[in-house]
Amino acid sequence: MGAALAPARFNALPAAQHRAAYSKDPASHIERFDNTLHQRRGRFVRKTLDVLTLKI
């Protein structure tokens, strides 16, 4: 079944119209990096608070 749908899947958009989402905005890599740091900081804070609650 998957092999029969492959041609339709690859021809869904014309090649000229198909663009990656990050190519539209030149600052999107900065936003991705900012979101990565935000997630890492959140994990670090949760781990730190977890360690602090264990010692009390």
Summary of the structure (lengths in Angstrom):
residues: 56
radius of gyration: 21.4
end to end distance: 58.6
largest distance: 61.5
contacts: 84
relative contact order: 0.07
helix: 71%
strand: 0%
